Amino acid sequence: MLQDLFGKVKKRAAVEGKKKTSDMDVPQNLLFQCPKCRAVMLMDEFEENGKVCRKCGHHARLTAWERVRLTADPGSFRELDGSLMACDPIGFEDYPRKLENTRRATGLLDAVVTGICSIQGSPCVIGVMDSRFMMASMGSAAGERITRAFETALEKGLPIVFFTASGGARMQEGMLSLMQMAKTAGAAKRHSDAGLLYVTVLTDPTTGGVTASFASLGDIILAEPGALIGFAGRRVIEGTIKQKLPEDFQSAEFLRSHGFVDEIVSRGELRHALGHLLALHRGGERR
């Protein structure tokens, strides 16, 4: 069902990963070429700008730890459930090897990093999905980390901020993966019932079962510019409704114009915006 959606995401990532111009090879560790406008800039300059193209504003993907460093107050982040990782619950062929290879390549045990931190002086629980880990698919361990993050926020009376980026459910875990949708949504509901704030930041790409569960349940839903956000792929939807979809369908901008996203916030302004929202929620002044 998501074949065409994943193809679009894969194509975008491949262009960004190769980092080469049409007429010359670009040293991977020295220069970055924007996959959108094709502008070339120094890698150091690109990273100092939060991995945002200075020419066209294209937002490249961040790792979980890059996101934490850009968002949390320095020295305030304390990781939760850092040792929790997936197993092979249904004996899916080659899954353990794929998990091990991904862990070595990313330095992560699973697709989600959660913790307690402060953002511009306001304490909160934060969660970040990392698309490098099997496209941040939501298996049982990722769902458990997300659920425990909500439970910790509920226990401590804290707001929670979640950065989503996912291809959806992890097929290698079968029904156990699909169960995480209800599990995480239930945890979000209990947090909401206590009158606590939940802010979702949808980043590129947020798709499938993650969009259909906790990612869509924020009291305030923000998104980064140009993020791909959706559930099923364009071809499946067009085949179902027998209509041609707009070109910008499933973009953050399209969803903002139709009321699904509350606001699109550029990466350079995101920490300030989150700090302001958290300060308003606790009734105090942002420090």
Secondary structure by P-SEA (a helix, b strand, c coil): caaaaaaaaaaaaaaaaaccccccccccccccccccccccccaaaaaaaccccccccccccccaaaaaaacccccccccccccccccccccccaaaaaaaaaaaaccccccccccccccccbbbbbbbbbcccccccccaaaaaaaaaaaaaaaaabbbbbbbbbcccccccccccccaaaaaaaaaaaaaaaabbbbbbbbcccccccccccccccccbbbbccbbbbbcccaaaaaaaaccccccccccaaaaaaaccccccccccaaaaaaaaaaaaaaccccc
